[in-house]
Amino acid sequence: MTIDTKIRHVTRPGANLFLELGFSAKEAKQLHAASQKQINDTRLLKEQLMTELSTWIEQHHLKQAEAAEILMVSRPRVSDVVNKKTTKFTIDTLVEMMSRIGKPVTLAVG
């Protein structure tokens, strides 16, 4: 059995994927806007958690290797947190890190 791996179409960056999937222009615009908002909200939440972690590291005068031991991650992962590389982390992972430093995260809906 042969698996077909040919690329037949590539959506260019910034394009409205929903239009390309066949949604009407109006619906595609709404779906695209909603997805962009969700992506932005998630990025902002990750940045907030990363700022808290970075501040804690700085306040405790820790080197990245020392922080890595406490957070139970590699030193490069700490660097990614400090440099706010949000795409490399899930919210769950950042919440676990916060817990490891004794800063529980509370979720507020509203």
Buried (B, 14 or more C-beta within 10 A) or exposed (E): EEEEEEEEEEEEEEEBEBBEEEBEEEEBBEBBEEEEEEEEEEEEBBEEBBEBBBEBBEEEEBEBEBBBEBBEBEBEBBEBBBEBEBEEBEBEBBBBBBEEBEEEBEEEEE
